[in-house]
Amino acid sequence: MYLSMDSKIKKYFSPKQDLFDQIMMMRGEVFRELDNRRTQRITLGNKQYFLKQHFGVGWREIFKNLLQLRLPVISAKNEWCAIQRLDQLGVATMHLAGYGSRGKNPARKQSFLLTDELTQVISLEDFCKNWREEPPAFLRKRKLIKEVARIARTLHENGMNHRDFYICHFLLDTVSLDKIYLIDLHRAEIRRRTPERWIVKDLAGLYFSSKDIGLTARDLWYFMREYAQQPLRKVLNKNSLLWKKVRHRGDKLYHDEH
């Protein structure tokens, strides 16, 4: 068993009972619940946290993912590692308050992830939803596009991919309107090098999820230029096939969704 907890939080739990058991039995405001995973908001003292509990995925789910050439997510370890890696890379994300894992059987492994609640934030999906009717200031839009491109580039250049890379998982600080947090990392992967298929999947997810917010062709070209850190002409000449794949996959996602 592995258990790491912020010392300031331990005082809210009984020292006479197993800490891991107490955390896995906690109940709060449920945001998402599946057969083997629950996400909820809890309160400890006067502060709120998000608690993700994993109860074991079962062999059926593991084999299904393996047959589809996907790494199965069997615990909260993925997200725990991803948060630490993003911290190293200078990408804003959730703050870790605790993590624990118990059991050797991958199909029955139990785990949890505890993070501070992010406050005064709004998802880019909600922030940008009225852009088509009420266009933002040019420089504001460009600044946000540049930061999203930087986050995407940083992940992909350092062997990471998100797998659910949609604008709803980018949270904008409503005070500064500059800082963007990347969340929902439970399926993120870390390798020495990010395979192209996963780069395409991430970028297609961004493209698909931003199709209804009124971005222009110039906005998309600006993103491509900032992502590649190269002049647009060079991007279109050197990586045209990659961006064709991104657009094809993004358009297919959009067509299937609508």
C-alpha positions as CSV (number, residue, x, y, z in Angstrom):
1,M,0.0,0.0,0.0
2,Y,1.1,3.5,-0.7
3,L,-0.3,6.5,1.1
4,S,0.7,10.2,0.9
5,M,-1.4,12.9,2.6
6,D,-0.9,16.6,3.3
7,S,-0.1,16.8,7.0
8,K,-2.6,19.6,7.5
9,I,-5.4,17.3,6.4
10,K,-4.6,14.3,8.6
11,K,-6.0,16.0,11.7
12,Y,-9.5,15.6,10.2
13,F,-9.3,11.8,10.4
14,S,-9.3,9.4,13.4
15,P,-5.9,8.0,14.3
16,K,-7.6,4.9,15.6
17,Q,-9.0,3.9,12.2
18,D,-7.2,3.0,9.0
19,L,-6.7,6.3,7.1
20,F,-7.1,4.7,3.7
21,D,-10.5,3.1,4.7
22,Q,-11.7,6.4,6.0
23,I,-11.0,8.2,2.8
24,M,-12.5,5.5,0.6
25,M,-15.7,5.6,2.7
26,M,-16.1,9.4,2.5
27,R,-19.2,10.8,0.9
28,G,-19.8,14.4,-0.4
29,E,-21.3,16.1,-3.4
30,V,-21.1,13.6,-6.2
31,F,-20.1,15.0,-9.6
32,R,-19.6,11.8,-11.5
33,E,-20.2,8.1,-10.6
34,L,-19.4,5.0,-12.6
35,D,-19.4,1.4,-11.6
36,N,-15.7,1.6,-10.6
37,R,-15.0,5.3,-10.0
38,R,-16.5,8.2,-8.2
39,T,-15.7,11.9,-8.3
40,Q,-17.0,14.1,-5.5
41,R,-16.5,17.4,-3.7
42,I,-15.8,17.1,0.0
43,T,-15.2,19.6,2.8
44,L,-12.5,19.3,5.4
45,G,-12.4,22.1,7.9
46,N,-13.5,25.2,6.0
47,K,-11.8,24.1,2.8
48,Q,-13.2,22.1,-0.2
49,Y,-11.4,19.4,-2.1
50,F,-12.1,17.1,-5.0
51,L,-11.8,13.4,-4.2
52,K,-11.6,10.8,-6.9
53,Q,-12.0,7.2,-5.7
54,H,-11.2,4.1,-7.8
55,F,-12.6,0.8,-6.7
56,G,-11.1,-1.6,-9.2
57,V,-12.0,-1.9,-12.9
58,G,-12.2,-5.7,-13.3
59,W,-10.5,-7.9,-15.8
60,R,-13.2,-7.4,-18.5
61,E,-12.4,-3.6,-18.7
62,I,-8.6,-4.3,-18.7
63,F,-8.8,-6.8,-21.6
64,K,-11.2,-4.6,-23.6
65,N,-8.7,-1.8,-23.5
66,L,-5.8,-4.0,-24.4
67,L,-7.6,-5.4,-27.4
68,Q,-8.2,-1.9,-28.5
69,L,-4.5,-1.1,-28.1
70,R,-5.2,1.2,-25.2
71,L,-3.5,1.3,-21.9
72,P,-6.3,0.6,-19.3
73,V,-6.6,3.1,-16.4
74,I,-6.7,0.9,-13.3
75,S,-6.1,3.5,-10.6
76,A,-5.6,7.1,-9.7
77,K,-1.9,6.8,-10.3
78,N,-2.1,8.1,-13.8
79,E,-3.5,11.4,-12.7
80,W,-1.2,11.6,-9.7
81,C,1.9,11.2,-12.0
82,A,0.4,13.5,-14.6
83,I,-0.1,16.3,-12.1
84,Q,3.4,16.0,-10.8
85,R,4.8,16.0,-14.4
86,L,2.8,19.2,-15.3
87,D,4.1,20.9,-12.3
88,Q,7.6,20.1,-13.5
89,L,6.8,21.4,-17.0
90,G,5.3,24.7,-15.8
91,V,1.7,23.9,-16.8
92,A,-0.9,25.0,-14.2
93,T,-3.1,22.2,-12.9
94,M,-4.7,20.9,-9.7
95,H,-2.8,21.0,-6.4
96,L,-2.2,17.6,-4.9
97,A,-3.4,17.1,-1.3
98,G,-3.3,13.3,-1.1
99,Y,-2.9,10.1,-3.0
100,G,-3.2,6.4,-2.0
101,S,-3.2,3.0,-3.6
102,R,-3.9,-0.4,-2.2
103,G,-3.7,-3.9,-3.6
104,K,-1.5,-5.8,-6.1
105,N,-4.3,-7.3,-8.3
106,P,-4.7,-4.8,-11.2
107,A,-8.3,-5.6,-11.6
108,R,-9.2,-5.0,-7.9
109,K,-6.7,-2.2,-7.1
110,Q,-8.3,0.5,-4.9
111,S,-6.9,4.1,-5.0
112,F,-7.8,7.7,-4.5
113,L,-6.6,11.2,-5.5
114,L,-7.4,14.3,-3.4
115,T,-6.9,17.8,-4.8
116,D,-7.6,21.3,-3.7
117,E,-10.7,22.7,-5.3
118,L,-9.9,25.3,-8.0
119,T,-11.9,28.5,-7.2
120,Q,-12.7,31.5,-9.3
121,V,-12.3,29.6,-12.5
122,I,-14.5,29.0,-15.6
123,S,-14.0,26.4,-18.3
124,L,-13.0,27.7,-21.7
125,E,-16.1,26.0,-23.1
126,D,-18.3,28.2,-21.0
127,F,-16.1,31.3,-21.3
128,C,-16.1,31.1,-25.1
129,K,-19.6,29.9,-25.8
130,N,-21.0,33.3,-26.8
131,W,-18.0,34.4,-28.9
132,R,-19.9,33.8,-32.1
133,E,-22.6,36.3,-31.1
134,E,-20.3,38.5,-29.0
135,P,-16.8,38.4,-30.3
136,P,-14.0,39.0,-27.7
137,A,-11.3,41.6,-28.0
138,F,-8.8,40.6,-30.7
139,L,-5.8,40.6,-28.3
140,R,-7.8,38.7,-25.6
141,K,-8.7,35.9,-28.0
142,R,-5.1,35.7,-29.3
143,K,-3.7,35.5,-25.8
144,L,-5.9,32.6,-24.9
145,I,-5.2,30.7,-28.1
146,K,-1.5,31.2,-27.6
147,E,-1.6,29.8,-24.0
148,V,-3.7,26.8,-25.1
149,A,-1.2,26.2,-27.9
150,R,1.7,26.4,-25.4
151,I,0.1,23.9,-23.1
152,A,-0.5,21.5,-26.0
153,R,3.1,21.9,-27.3
154,T,4.5,21.4,-23.8
155,L,2.7,18.2,-23.3
156,H,3.5,16.7,-26.7
157,E,7.2,17.8,-26.7
158,N,7.7,16.1,-23.3
159,G,6.1,12.7,-24.0
160,M,2.6,13.5,-22.6
161,N,-0.8,13.2,-24.1
162,H,-4.1,13.9,-22.4
163,R,-6.7,11.7,-24.3
164,D,-9.6,14.0,-23.3
165,F,-8.1,17.2,-24.7
166,Y,-11.3,19.3,-25.0
167,I,-11.7,23.0,-24.1
168,C,-14.0,22.0,-21.2
169,H,-10.9,20.7,-19.4
170,F,-9.1,24.0,-19.6
171,L,-10.1,26.3,-16.7
172,L,-9.5,30.0,-17.0
173,D,-8.6,32.1,-13.9
174,T,-11.5,34.6,-13.8
175,V,-9.4,37.1,-11.8
176,S,-6.3,37.4,-14.0
177,L,-8.0,36.1,-17.2
178,D,-4.5,34.9,-18.1
179,K,-3.8,31.7,-16.2
180,I,-5.2,28.5,-17.6
181,Y,-5.4,25.2,-15.6
182,L,-5.5,21.8,-17.3
183,I,-7.6,19.3,-15.5
184,D,-9.2,15.8,-15.8
185,L,-5.9,13.9,-16.3
186,H,-7.0,10.4,-15.2
187,R,-6.3,9.1,-18.8
188,A,-3.1,11.1,-19.4
189,E,-0.1,9.1,-20.6
190,I,3.6,9.8,-20.1
191,R,6.3,8.3,-22.4
192,R,9.7,9.3,-23.6
193,R,8.1,10.5,-26.8
194,T,4.5,11.1,-27.7
195,P,3.3,9.0,-30.7
196,E,1.8,10.8,-33.6
197,R,-1.6,9.0,-33.2
198,W,-2.0,10.5,-29.7
199,I,-0.9,13.9,-30.8
200,V,-3.5,13.8,-33.5
201,K,-6.2,12.6,-31.0
202,D,-5.4,15.5,-28.6
203,L,-5.3,18.2,-31.3
204,A,-8.5,16.8,-33.0
205,G,-10.2,17.0,-29.6
206,L,-9.3,20.7,-29.3
207,Y,-10.5,21.4,-32.8
208,F,-13.7,19.5,-32.4
209,S,-14.6,21.1,-29.1
210,S,-13.9,24.6,-30.4
211,K,-15.8,24.4,-33.7
212,D,-18.9,26.2,-32.3
213,I,-17.2,29.2,-30.7
214,G,-16.7,31.2,-33.9
215,L,-12.9,30.8,-34.5
216,T,-11.8,32.0,-37.9
217,A,-9.3,30.4,-40.3
218,R,-6.8,33.0,-39.1
219,D,-7.3,31.9,-35.5
220,L,-6.7,28.3,-36.4
221,W,-3.5,29.2,-38.4
222,Y,-2.4,31.3,-35.4
223,F,-2.8,28.2,-33.2
224,M,-0.8,26.0,-35.6
225,R,2.0,28.6,-35.7
226,E,2.2,29.0,-32.0
227,Y,2.0,25.2,-31.4
228,A,4.8,24.5,-33.9
229,Q,6.8,27.6,-33.0
230,Q,7.5,28.1,-36.7
231,P,6.3,30.4,-39.5
232,L,3.0,29.4,-40.9
233,R,4.4,28.7,-44.3
234,K,6.9,26.3,-42.9
235,V,4.2,24.6,-40.8
236,L,2.0,24.1,-43.8
237,N,4.8,22.7,-45.9
238,K,6.5,20.5,-43.3
239,N,3.5,19.2,-41.3
240,S,0.6,19.5,-43.7
241,L,-0.3,15.7,-43.4
242,L,-0.4,16.0,-39.6
243,W,-2.9,18.9,-39.7
244,K,-5.0,17.1,-42.4
245,K,-5.3,14.2,-40.0
246,V,-6.3,16.5,-37.2
247,R,-8.9,18.2,-39.2
248,H,-10.3,14.9,-40.6
249,R,-10.6,13.4,-37.1
250,G,-12.0,16.6,-35.6
251,D,-14.7,16.9,-38.3
252,K,-15.6,13.2,-37.9
253,L,-16.1,13.7,-34.1
254,Y,-18.2,16.8,-34.8
255,H,-20.3,14.9,-37.4
256,D,-20.8,11.9,-35.1
257,E,-21.8,14.2,-32.2
258,H,-24.3,16.2,-34.2
